[in-house]
Amino acid sequence: MTILQELRARAASRPAHIVLSEGHDPRIVAGALEATRAGVARITLVGPQAEVQDLLAKAGASTSDDIAIQDPATSALTAEVAQRYFDLRKHKGIREDYAAEQARDVLVFAAMMIRNGHADGTVGGAVHTTSDTVRAALQVIGKAKDAPLVSSFFLMALPEGHASGRRTLTFGDCGLVIDPDANELAAIAAASAASHQKLLGEVPKVALLSFSTMGSAKHPSVTKVAEAARILKDTHPDLASDGEMQFDAAFVPSVGASKAPGSAVAGHANVMIFPNLDAGNIGYKIAQRIGGAEAIGPVLQGLNKPANDLSRGCDAEDVLNMIAVTVLQANASDG
């Protein structure tokens, strides 16, 4: 069983209710059908009723495929969504007519279903940009009180039989925070380590990445990563972490032993923290397109309840995998 099959099986052991905000997209519909038939989740599709029903029919859905549809134009929940959105955002000076208009936005509608307790998590981003998807989640679901910031990570499932013997890595932040300072970078590292342990059941070993290993180069960007590593050790002394560190020193045991002798993380890291979004986005796409890793994400962390973003280049299997991850996040937040 591959790691992704394992994640789906774990989700199926305790399925949650997941809302997909882009029910008008064929990939979302196909992924929803796969998730339903695998028992991974109970699904609600948000979108125009007739269009979603037509896509379901074309995808081969039958009456046994128990998928709900919510059309913001006609739903009994729309008035509640509009009122709650107005109450939530009126301090920003919005008017009730604007709130009513926003209630018909599929991203806002789906996020408000989560906030109002009608479902456990939401997934979008196959059609909408990351900025639109994340904005709706932040405005409606909100940041968790104990989270310093909202960030993201990718689960990178390595090809079966990878020479390293590894199956999965966590990469953060590759999708959201553009240029974190040292404190933010340490917070991203701590959150990514916690996500890694919750989703994969592995003890996290965190490497804060740079073009320098343990002072081999001097530059303000290196100083930032080294400071983040110090903050992380101070705030999370029980977490195995180290840095600053080059990727080869973090990943390859022989290189780690040479470049960072005595480090418990070097050569064995499974959580890789990139210094900024440039490095993270480039890094995960190289691992995906050249290295053959499957990238699941960006998975958001630091929200009150699970809301996740798909790549606009996703396919139905990506949708299925993200649904499974969102179910596992919802279960973890329930304790």
Residue frames relative to the residue before (quaternion, step in Angstrom):
aa qw qx qy qz dx dy dz
M 1.0000 0.0000 0.0000 0.0000 0.00 0.00 0.00
T 0.3939 -0.7152 0.5255 0.2392 3.59 -0.83 1.00
I 0.6630 -0.5018 0.3643 0.4195 3.57 -1.25 0.32
L 0.6530 0.5052 -0.3289 0.4584 3.60 1.01 -0.72
Q 0.6171 0.5175 -0.3403 0.4854 3.59 1.08 -0.66
E 0.6311 0.5315 -0.3290 0.4594 3.58 1.04 -0.75
L 0.6418 0.5174 -0.3237 0.4644 3.58 0.96 -0.84
R 0.6681 0.4938 -0.3058 0.4651 3.57 0.93 -0.88
A 0.6420 0.5203 -0.3257 0.4594 3.59 1.01 -0.78
R 0.6451 0.5078 -0.3236 0.4704 3.59 0.98 -0.78
A 0.6402 0.5093 -0.3284 0.4721 3.58 1.00 -0.78
A 0.6649 0.5208 -0.3005 0.4431 3.59 0.97 -0.86
S 0.6004 0.5643 -0.3647 0.4337 3.60 1.18 -0.44
R 0.7853 0.0756 -0.0403 0.6132 3.58 1.27 -0.39
P 0.0598 -0.8558 0.5128 0.0316 3.59 0.57 1.14
A 0.2124 -0.7544 0.6104 0.1147 3.54 -1.15 0.75
H 0.5302 -0.6091 0.4864 0.3336 3.56 -1.35 0.16
I 0.0365 -0.8192 0.5707 -0.0424 3.57 -0.49 1.24
V 0.2462 -0.7606 0.5890 0.1180 3.57 -0.95 0.98
L 0.1703 -0.7651 0.6159 0.0788 3.55 -0.87 1.02
S 0.3397 -0.8148 0.4416 0.1602 3.54 -0.39 1.29
E 0.7414 0.3883 -0.2100 0.5054 3.62 1.20 -0.34
G 0.0444 0.8590 -0.5058 0.0656 3.54 0.77 1.11
H 0.5933 0.5688 -0.3606 0.4410 3.56 1.28 -0.10
D 0.6169 0.5341 -0.3491 0.4608 3.62 1.27 0.06
P 0.5062 -0.6876 0.4243 0.3015 3.64 -0.75 0.99
R 0.6302 0.5375 -0.3440 0.4423 3.62 1.04 -0.68
I 0.6324 0.5235 -0.3195 0.4732 3.56 1.06 -0.80
V 0.6560 0.5097 -0.3091 0.4631 3.57 0.94 -0.89
A 0.6608 0.5014 -0.3106 0.4642 3.59 0.93 -0.88
G 0.6622 0.4964 -0.3010 0.4738 3.59 0.98 -0.83
A 0.6237 0.5413 -0.3308 0.4567 3.57 1.08 -0.75
L 0.6497 0.5089 -0.3119 0.4708 3.57 0.99 -0.84
E 0.6439 0.5120 -0.3251 0.4664 3.59 0.95 -0.83
A 0.6666 0.5067 -0.3045 0.4541 3.58 0.91 -0.91
T 0.6569 0.5102 -0.3078 0.4620 3.57 0.97 -0.85
R 0.7039 0.4727 -0.2704 0.4560 3.58 0.85 -0.97
A 0.6738 0.4601 -0.2904 0.4999 3.59 1.19 -0.53
G 0.4523 -0.7101 0.4324 0.3227 3.58 1.28 -0.12
V 0.3520 0.7702 -0.4674 0.2538 3.57 1.26 0.38
A 0.8116 -0.0532 0.1011 0.5730 3.58 0.98 -0.86
R 0.3932 -0.6024 0.6183 0.3165 3.48 -1.42 0.19
I 0.1859 -0.8406 0.5075 0.0339 3.56 -0.67 1.13
T 0.0611 -0.7237 0.6840 0.0683 3.49 -1.26 0.73
L 0.2088 -0.7598 0.6060 0.1090 3.55 -0.91 0.98
V 0.2058 -0.7660 0.5987 0.1116 3.58 -0.92 0.95
G 0.4692 0.6531 -0.4958 0.3278 3.55 -0.85 1.01
P 0.7198 -0.4111 0.3070 0.4675 3.59 -1.29 0.02
Q 0.5450 -0.6819 0.3820 0.3035 3.56 -0.63 1.19
A 0.7160 0.4546 -0.2750 0.4530 3.59 0.67 -1.07
E 0.6611 0.5116 -0.3122 0.4513 3.58 0.94 -0.85
V 0.6629 0.4915 -0.3073 0.4738 3.59 0.94 -0.86
Q 0.6441 0.5183 -0.3242 0.4597 3.59 0.94 -0.84
D 0.6392 0.5266 -0.3186 0.4612 3.58 1.00 -0.82
L 0.6634 0.4951 -0.3032 0.4721 3.59 0.96 -0.87
L 0.6248 0.5292 -0.3348 0.4663 3.58 1.02 -0.75
A 0.6571 0.5073 -0.3102 0.4632 3.58 0.94 -0.88
K 0.6656 0.5001 -0.3022 0.4642 3.58 0.94 -0.87
A 0.6790 0.4794 -0.2827 0.4788 3.60 1.14 -0.64
G 0.5753 -0.6339 0.3606 0.3704 3.58 1.28 0.06
A 0.3254 0.7539 -0.5138 0.2486 3.59 1.16 0.44
S 0.1645 -0.7671 0.6132 0.0924 3.54 -1.16 0.68
T 0.7124 -0.4469 0.3169 0.4385 3.56 -1.29 0.09
S 0.6198 0.5506 -0.3458 0.4394 3.59 1.19 -0.43
D 0.6005 0.5260 -0.3637 0.4801 3.59 1.26 -0.27
D 0.1743 -0.8419 0.5077 0.0553 3.54 -0.04 1.35
I 0.2183 0.7652 -0.5640 0.2208 3.57 0.21 1.32
A 0.2879 -0.7658 0.5537 0.1553 3.57 -0.75 1.08
I 0.2014 -0.7525 0.6144 0.1250 3.55 -1.25 0.50
Q 0.0672 -0.7609 0.6443 0.0384 3.54 -1.05 0.87
D 0.1166 -0.7791 0.6150 0.0338 3.57 -0.66 1.15
P 0.3936 -0.7539 0.4667 0.2428 3.62 -0.39 1.16
A 0.6074 0.5712 -0.3605 0.4181 3.60 1.16 -0.47
T 0.8133 0.2328 -0.0907 0.5254 3.60 1.11 -0.62
S 0.4829 0.7207 -0.4131 0.2770 3.60 1.23 -0.31
A 0.5228 -0.6220 0.4929 0.3113 3.54 -1.18 0.67
L 0.6384 0.5412 -0.3235 0.4415 3.60 1.24 -0.35
T 0.5098 0.7036 -0.4099 0.2775 3.60 1.19 -0.46
A 0.6425 0.5160 -0.3344 0.4573 3.60 0.95 -0.78
E 0.6399 0.5164 -0.3172 0.4724 3.57 1.02 -0.81
V 0.6373 0.5275 -0.3198 0.4619 3.57 0.99 -0.89
A 0.6645 0.5113 -0.3074 0.4501 3.59 0.88 -0.93
Q 0.6807 0.4885 -0.2977 0.4577 3.59 0.88 -0.93
R 0.6796 0.4817 -0.2954 0.4678 3.57 0.91 -0.90
Y 0.6272 0.5211 -0.3388 0.4694 3.58 1.05 -0.68
F 0.6376 0.5141 -0.3254 0.4726 3.58 0.98 -0.81
D 0.6605 0.5067 -0.3094 0.4596 3.60 0.88 -0.93
L 0.6784 0.5135 -0.2804 0.4444 3.55 1.03 -0.85
R 0.8149 0.2987 -0.1065 0.4851 3.57 0.96 -0.91
K 0.4289 0.7326 -0.4610 0.2585 3.62 1.20 -0.04
H 0.5769 0.5780 -0.3855 0.4296 3.59 1.17 -0.45
K 0.6349 0.5058 -0.3218 0.4874 3.58 1.29 -0.28
G 0.5813 -0.6284 0.3499 0.3806 3.56 1.32 0.09
I 0.4145 0.7103 -0.4877 0.2930 3.63 1.15 0.27
R 0.3944 -0.7011 0.5472 0.2312 3.56 -1.25 0.55
E 0.6516 -0.5385 0.3641 0.3910 3.56 -1.23 0.43
D 0.6324 0.5240 -0.3532 0.4481 3.60 1.03 -0.65
Y 0.6221 0.5161 -0.3420 0.4791 3.59 1.12 -0.63
A 0.6318 0.5260 -0.3300 0.4639 3.60 0.99 -0.79
A 0.6401 0.5184 -0.3231 0.4660 3.59 1.01 -0.79
E 0.6393 0.5137 -0.3180 0.4757 3.57 1.07 -0.76
Q 0.6711 0.5009 -0.2970 0.4588 3.60 0.93 -0.90
A 0.5933 0.5881 -0.3639 0.4119 3.60 1.10 -0.62
R 0.6728 0.4749 -0.2903 0.4874 3.59 1.21 -0.42
D 0.5019 0.6075 -0.4353 0.4355 3.58 1.30 0.04
V 0.4745 -0.7214 0.4164 0.2847 3.59 -0.64 1.08
L 0.6358 0.5256 -0.3407 0.4511 3.61 1.03 -0.68
V 0.6645 0.4873 -0.2936 0.4845 3.57 0.94 -0.89
F 0.6448 0.5310 -0.3227 0.4451 3.58 0.92 -0.92
A 0.6784 0.4863 -0.2937 0.4659 3.60 0.86 -0.96
A 0.6650 0.5000 -0.3119 0.4587 3.59 0.90 -0.91
M 0.6653 0.4968 -0.3134 0.4608 3.59 1.00 -0.77
M 0.5628 0.5660 -0.3926 0.4570 3.60 1.14 -0.47
I 0.6567 0.4902 -0.3098 0.4822 3.57 1.02 -0.78
R 0.6623 0.5125 -0.3150 0.4467 3.59 0.84 -0.95
N 0.7379 0.4303 -0.2259 0.4683 3.58 0.96 -0.88
G 0.5681 -0.6595 0.3561 0.3400 3.57 1.26 0.20
H 0.4490 0.6939 -0.4547 0.3319 3.59 1.21 0.35
A 0.7840 0.0569 -0.0364 0.6170 3.61 1.25 -0.29
D 0.5692 -0.6581 0.4118 0.2708 3.55 -1.33 0.31
G 0.8056 -0.0624 0.0701 0.5850 3.60 1.13 -0.51
T 0.2080 -0.7829 0.5752 0.1136 3.55 -1.24 0.39
V 0.1469 -0.7632 0.6259 0.0646 3.53 -1.26 0.64
G 0.1279 0.7683 -0.6192 0.0996 3.57 -0.99 0.92
G 0.5082 0.6915 -0.4411 0.2625 3.55 -1.27 -0.24
A 0.4779 0.6493 -0.4608 0.3710 3.61 1.21 0.03
V 0.7567 0.2945 -0.1529 0.5633 3.56 1.16 -0.68
H 0.7406 0.3992 -0.2126 0.4970 3.57 0.91 -0.96
T 0.5735 -0.5872 0.4471 0.3556 3.54 -1.24 0.47
T 0.6517 -0.4927 0.4018 0.4136 3.54 -1.30 0.32
S 0.6525 0.5248 -0.3357 0.4314 3.60 0.89 -0.86
D 0.6633 0.4890 -0.3118 0.4731 3.62 0.96 -0.80
T 0.6639 0.5191 -0.3027 0.4452 3.57 0.94 -0.93
V 0.6976 0.4638 -0.2669 0.4766 3.56 0.89 -0.98
R 0.6140 0.5576 -0.3567 0.4299 3.60 1.00 -0.76
A 0.6556 0.5034 -0.3157 0.4660 3.59 0.92 -0.88
A 0.6573 0.5110 -0.3120 0.4576 3.59 0.96 -0.87
L 0.6769 0.4934 -0.2964 0.4589 3.58 0.91 -0.89
Q 0.6943 0.4861 -0.2880 0.4457 3.58 0.87 -0.94
V 0.7749 0.3720 -0.1818 0.4775 3.56 0.93 -0.91
I 0.7548 0.3554 -0.2115 0.5092 3.60 0.72 -1.02
G 0.2770 -0.8204 0.4581 0.2010 3.56 1.04 -0.80
K 0.5868 -0.5759 0.4545 0.3427 3.50 -1.35 0.42
A 0.5117 -0.6178 0.4988 0.3280 3.55 -1.10 0.72
K 0.5860 -0.6300 0.3813 0.3381 3.58 -0.96 0.85
D 0.7424 0.4067 -0.2303 0.4800 3.59 1.01 -0.76
A 0.5715 0.5896 -0.3839 0.4223 3.61 1.26 0.11
P 0.4284 -0.7037 0.4970 0.2724 3.63 -0.77 0.95
L 0.7861 -0.0903 0.0791 0.6064 3.59 1.10 -0.68
V 0.4497 -0.6245 0.5501 0.3243 3.53 -1.35 0.18
S 0.0338 0.7938 -0.6040 0.0627 3.55 -0.84 1.00
S 0.3349 -0.7441 0.5387 0.2095 3.57 -1.24 -0.16
F 0.0909 -0.7667 0.6295 0.0875 3.52 -1.34 0.25
F 0.2949 -0.7014 0.6107 0.2192 3.51 -1.37 0.23
L 0.2871 -0.6696 0.6478 0.2226 3.52 -1.16 0.68
M 0.1331 -0.7931 0.5931 0.0385 3.56 -0.71 1.12
A 0.1496 -0.7946 0.5861 0.0517 3.57 -0.34 1.28
L 0.2949 -0.7846 0.5216 0.1591 3.57 -0.42 1.22
P 0.6304 -0.5405 0.3815 0.4061 3.61 -1.13 0.53
E 0.5905 -0.5741 0.4289 0.3712 3.55 -1.10 0.71
G 0.8243 0.2005 -0.1682 0.5021 3.55 -0.97 0.89
H 0.2103 0.8020 -0.5314 0.1736 3.59 1.16 0.53
A 0.5948 -0.6228 0.3831 0.3340 3.56 -0.98 0.91
S 0.6410 0.5419 -0.3267 0.4345 3.59 1.12 -0.59
G 0.4355 -0.6819 0.4678 0.3558 3.57 1.21 -0.49
R 0.5449 0.6153 -0.3987 0.4069 3.59 1.28 -0.06
R 0.3030 -0.7433 0.5662 0.1875 3.53 -1.24 0.46
T 0.8246 0.0298 0.0569 0.5621 3.56 0.92 -0.90
L 0.0793 -0.7483 0.6556 0.0622 3.52 -1.21 0.70
T 0.2782 -0.7076 0.6145 0.2105 3.54 -1.30 0.39
F 0.1284 -0.7839 0.6065 0.0351 3.57 -0.83 1.09
G 0.1224 0.7940 -0.5897 0.0823 3.60 -0.85 0.93
D 0.7290 -0.3086 -0.6096 -0.0405 1.70 -1.98 1.41
C 0.1501 -0.8298 0.5359 0.0412 3.58 -0.62 1.12
G 0.7921 0.3687 -0.1650 0.4576 3.59 1.18 -0.05
L 0.8082 0.3330 -0.1380 0.4658 3.61 1.11 -0.33
V 0.7976 0.2808 -0.1591 0.5095 3.62 0.44 -1.17
I 0.3741 -0.7980 0.4287 0.1987 3.56 -0.35 1.27
D 0.8170 -0.0630 0.0876 0.5665 3.59 0.68 -1.01
P 0.0983 -0.8433 0.5261 0.0494 3.61 0.38 1.20
D 0.3997 -0.6612 0.5640 0.2916 3.56 -1.15 0.59
A 0.7594 -0.4001 0.2395 0.4537 3.59 -1.27 0.07
N 0.6627 0.5002 -0.3113 0.4622 3.59 0.95 -0.84
E 0.6597 0.4982 -0.3018 0.4749 3.56 0.98 -0.85
L 0.6374 0.5276 -0.3269 0.4565 3.57 1.00 -0.80
A 0.6419 0.5058 -0.3191 0.4798 3.59 1.00 -0.78
A 0.6507 0.5098 -0.3152 0.4662 3.60 1.02 -0.78
I 0.6226 0.5236 -0.3298 0.4791 3.59 1.04 -0.76
A 0.6502 0.5213 -0.3111 0.4568 3.58 0.97 -0.86
A 0.6688 0.4953 -0.3019 0.4650 3.60 0.90 -0.90
A 0.6691 0.4936 -0.2996 0.4679 3.57 0.94 -0.88
S 0.6580 0.5078 -0.3105 0.4614 3.59 0.96 -0.83
A 0.6235 0.5281 -0.3355 0.4689 3.59 1.06 -0.72
A 0.6619 0.4950 -0.3057 0.4727 3.58 0.94 -0.88
S 0.6423 0.5148 -0.3222 0.4676 3.59 1.00 -0.79
H 0.6293 0.5425 -0.3310 0.4473 3.57 0.97 -0.85
Q 0.6922 0.4780 -0.2829 0.4607 3.57 0.86 -0.95
K 0.6686 0.5070 -0.3059 0.4498 3.60 0.93 -0.86
L 0.7475 0.4254 -0.2330 0.4539 3.57 0.84 -0.96
L 0.8025 0.3093 -0.1346 0.4921 3.58 0.96 -0.85
G 0.3889 -0.7450 0.4669 0.2752 3.57 1.22 -0.33
E 0.5371 0.6079 -0.4045 0.4223 3.58 1.22 0.43
V 0.5012 -0.6077 0.5137 0.3400 3.55 -1.17 0.57
P 0.3540 -0.7643 0.4933 0.2174 3.62 -0.59 1.05
K 0.0644 -0.7358 0.6725 0.0469 3.51 -1.22 0.74
V 0.1674 -0.8617 0.4789 0.0116 3.51 -0.25 1.38
A 0.0832 -0.7694 0.6323 0.0368 3.54 -0.93 1.00
L 0.2290 -0.7423 0.6143 0.1386 3.57 -0.85 0.98
L 0.2782 -0.8451 0.4464 0.0954 3.52 -0.28 1.36
S 0.0427 0.7660 -0.6379 0.0679 3.50 -1.24 0.70
F 0.5386 -0.5635 0.4720 0.4119 3.56 -1.29 -0.18
S 0.6656 0.4332 -0.2756 0.5416 3.55 1.37 0.13
T 0.1754 -0.7559 0.6173 0.1297 3.56 -1.21 0.56
M 0.8599 -0.1449 0.0599 0.4859 3.53 -0.69 1.20
G 0.7881 -0.3680 0.1698 0.4634 3.54 0.79 1.10
S 0.3889 0.7387 -0.4817 0.2666 3.62 1.18 0.27
A 0.7713 0.1522 -0.1203 0.6062 3.60 1.24 -0.32
K 0.2832 -0.7524 0.5740 0.1555 3.55 -1.21 0.55
H 0.3142 0.7086 -0.5829 0.2436 3.57 -0.81 1.03
P 0.6208 -0.5603 0.3808 0.3944 3.61 -1.07 0.55
S 0.6441 0.5157 -0.3402 0.4511 3.62 1.01 -0.68
V 0.6138 0.5212 -0.3366 0.4881 3.58 1.16 -0.60
T 0.6310 0.5457 -0.3223 0.4475 3.55 0.98 -0.87
K 0.6249 0.5470 -0.3317 0.4475 3.58 1.02 -0.83
V 0.6900 0.4729 -0.2883 0.4660 3.59 0.84 -0.94
A 0.6439 0.5180 -0.3229 0.4613 3.58 0.97 -0.82
E 0.6427 0.5093 -0.3143 0.4783 3.58 1.05 -0.78
A 0.6303 0.5237 -0.3287 0.4695 3.59 1.01 -0.77
A 0.6364 0.5229 -0.3241 0.4652 3.59 1.01 -0.79
R 0.6434 0.5126 -0.3194 0.4703 3.59 1.02 -0.80
I 0.6503 0.5130 -0.3143 0.4638 3.59 0.94 -0.91
L 0.6515 0.5257 -0.3167 0.4459 3.57 0.93 -0.88
K 0.6556 0.5007 -0.3089 0.4733 3.58 0.96 -0.83
D 0.6603 0.5104 -0.3076 0.4571 3.59 1.02 -0.80
T 0.7553 0.4064 -0.2111 0.4687 3.57 0.90 -0.95
H 0.7813 0.1758 -0.0891 0.5922 3.60 1.18 -0.53
P 0.0471 -0.8654 0.4983 0.0237 3.60 0.62 1.13
D 0.6686 0.5017 -0.3073 0.4547 3.60 1.15 -0.46
L 0.5861 0.5701 -0.3649 0.4453 3.58 1.30 -0.11
A 0.3932 -0.6947 0.5479 0.2502 3.59 -0.90 0.93
S 0.2336 0.7660 -0.5598 0.2128 3.57 -0.45 1.22
D 0.0502 0.7893 -0.6109 0.0352 3.52 -1.23 0.49
G 0.2685 0.7406 -0.5896 0.1785 3.53 -1.29 0.37
E 0.5399 -0.0866 -0.8144 -0.1943 1.45 -2.43 0.37
M 0.0878 -0.8217 0.5621 -0.0337 3.57 -1.08 0.72
Q 0.4259 -0.6714 0.5429 0.2705 3.56 -1.05 0.80
F 0.6440 -0.5599 0.3461 0.3899 3.56 -1.12 0.62
D 0.6626 0.5014 -0.3378 0.4421 3.61 0.87 -0.80
A 0.6371 0.5150 -0.3296 0.4692 3.58 1.05 -0.69
A 0.6638 0.5029 -0.2996 0.4654 3.58 1.10 -0.66
F 0.7825 0.4046 -0.1625 0.4444 3.57 1.00 -0.90
V 0.7616 0.3544 -0.1818 0.5112 3.59 0.95 -0.84
P 0.4521 -0.7298 0.4301 0.2793 3.64 -0.47 1.12
S 0.6741 0.4948 -0.3178 0.4469 3.62 0.86 -0.84
V 0.6597 0.4864 -0.3065 0.4840 3.59 1.01 -0.79
G 0.6330 0.5365 -0.3278 0.4518 3.58 1.01 -0.80
A 0.6578 0.5102 -0.3080 0.4607 3.56 0.97 -0.86
S 0.6768 0.4905 -0.2857 0.4686 3.57 1.10 -0.72
K 0.7728 0.3850 -0.1956 0.4652 3.56 0.81 -1.01
A 0.8010 0.1384 -0.0571 0.5797 3.60 1.11 -0.65
P 0.0309 -0.8360 0.5479 0.0045 3.59 0.60 1.10
G 0.7797 0.3228 -0.2492 0.4751 3.55 -0.97 0.88
S 0.5668 0.5890 -0.3929 0.4211 3.59 1.26 -0.18
A 0.3877 -0.7268 0.5219 0.2217 3.58 -0.91 0.94
V 0.6724 0.4926 -0.2804 0.4761 3.56 1.27 -0.35
A 0.6012 0.6047 -0.3657 0.3729 3.58 0.93 -0.89
G 0.8183 0.2054 -0.1958 0.4998 3.53 -0.86 1.08
H 0.7716 0.3182 -0.1588 0.5273 3.59 1.24 -0.29
A 0.3742 0.7536 -0.4786 0.2512 3.61 1.22 0.16
N 0.1215 -0.7841 0.6030 0.0821 3.56 -1.11 0.73
V 0.6858 0.3331 -0.2629 0.5912 3.58 1.35 0.05
M 0.0875 -0.8161 0.5712 -0.0086 3.56 -0.46 1.26
I 0.1194 -0.8071 0.5777 0.0262 3.57 -0.61 1.18
F 0.2632 -0.7931 0.5381 0.1100 3.54 -0.57 1.24
P 0.5645 -0.6600 0.3784 0.3201 3.62 -1.00 0.76
N 0.7946 -0.0283 0.0234 0.6060 3.61 1.18 -0.47
L 0.6993 -0.4948 0.3186 0.4059 3.55 -1.30 0.19
D 0.5476 0.5901 -0.4023 0.4359 3.60 1.12 -0.55
A 0.7146 0.4545 -0.2566 0.4658 3.56 0.69 -1.12
G 0.6828 0.5111 -0.2956 0.4303 3.58 0.87 -0.94
N 0.6823 0.4854 -0.2923 0.4620 3.56 0.87 -0.94
I 0.6546 0.4922 -0.3077 0.4843 3.58 0.97 -0.84
G 0.6705 0.5371 -0.3007 0.4142 3.56 0.90 -0.95
Y 0.7030 0.4518 -0.2985 0.4610 3.59 0.81 -0.91
K 0.6601 0.5071 -0.3228 0.4504 3.60 1.03 -0.69
I 0.6020 0.5186 -0.3621 0.4874 3.60 1.11 -0.53
A 0.6511 0.5093 -0.3148 0.4664 3.59 0.93 -0.89
Q 0.6782 0.4930 -0.2822 0.4662 3.57 1.04 -0.79
R 0.7920 0.3786 -0.1844 0.4420 3.57 0.65 -1.11
I 0.7435 0.3299 -0.2075 0.5434 3.59 1.10 -0.63
G 0.7441 0.4265 -0.2258 0.4620 3.56 0.92 -0.89
G 0.4468 -0.7307 0.4253 0.2924 3.59 1.25 -0.22
A 0.4120 0.6981 -0.4863 0.3263 3.60 1.19 0.34
E 0.3658 -0.6776 0.5831 0.2587 3.57 -1.20 0.55
A 0.2125 -0.7963 0.5607 0.0803 3.54 -0.79 1.09
I 0.0788 -0.7801 0.6203 0.0216 3.57 -0.70 1.10
G 0.5916 0.5533 -0.4031 0.4259 3.54 -0.44 1.20
P 0.5146 0.0111 -0.7973 -0.3152 1.43 -2.45 -0.39
V 0.2805 -0.7296 0.6064 0.1458 3.53 -0.98 0.99
L 0.3169 -0.7742 0.5199 0.1730 3.57 -0.71 1.07
Q 0.0629 -0.7770 0.6261 0.0179 3.55 -1.14 0.73
G 0.6967 0.4478 -0.3397 0.4457 3.56 -1.07 0.77
L 0.5496 0.5899 -0.4055 0.4307 3.60 1.29 0.15
N 0.6426 -0.5237 0.3965 0.3945 3.57 -1.28 0.35
K 0.7797 0.0070 0.0308 0.6253 3.55 1.08 -0.83
P 0.6431 -0.5822 0.3237 0.3777 3.60 -1.09 0.60
A 0.1362 0.7260 -0.6664 0.1019 3.52 -1.06 0.96
N 0.0264 -0.8506 0.5237 -0.0385 3.58 -0.56 1.11
D 0.3878 -0.7328 0.5389 0.1492 3.47 -1.30 0.69
L 0.2500 -0.7506 0.5951 0.1414 3.56 -0.97 0.90
S 0.5022 -0.5755 0.5320 0.3655 3.53 -1.30 0.27
R 0.5029 -0.6502 0.4679 0.3245 3.58 -1.04 0.69
G 0.6428 0.4853 -0.3261 0.4949 3.58 1.29 -0.11
C 0.3605 0.7753 -0.4624 0.2348 3.59 1.26 0.25
D 0.2290 -0.7185 0.6260 0.1984 3.53 -1.37 0.21
A 0.7580 -0.3983 0.2512 0.4513 3.58 -1.29 0.07
E 0.6480 0.5142 -0.3342 0.4517 3.61 0.99 -0.73
D 0.6044 0.5376 -0.3528 0.4703 3.59 1.08 -0.67
V 0.6327 0.5249 -0.3246 0.4678 3.57 1.02 -0.81
L 0.6448 0.5232 -0.3110 0.4624 3.57 0.94 -0.91
N 0.6784 0.4917 -0.2976 0.4575 3.59 0.86 -0.94
M 0.6684 0.4884 -0.3123 0.4660 3.60 0.97 -0.79
I 0.5879 0.5441 -0.3675 0.4726 3.57 1.09 -0.61
A 0.6563 0.5164 -0.3114 0.4534 3.59 0.91 -0.92
V 0.6525 0.5065 -0.3121 0.4694 3.59 0.93 -0.87
T 0.6565 0.5126 -0.3096 0.4588 3.59 0.96 -0.86
V 0.6123 0.5285 -0.3395 0.4802 3.58 1.07 -0.71
L 0.6717 0.4913 -0.3041 0.4636 3.60 0.88 -0.90
Q 0.6240 0.5203 -0.3392 0.4742 3.61 1.03 -0.70
A 0.6539 0.5126 -0.3144 0.4592 3.57 0.94 -0.89
N 0.6596 0.5019 -0.3086 0.4666 3.57 0.98 -0.81
A 0.6452 0.5204 -0.3200 0.4589 3.58 1.02 -0.80
S 0.6741 0.4950 -0.3044 0.4560 3.58 0.98 -0.81
D 0.6329 0.5155 -0.3266 0.4765 3.56 1.26 -0.44
G 0.4958 -0.6560 0.4209 0.3831 3.56 1.33 -0.23
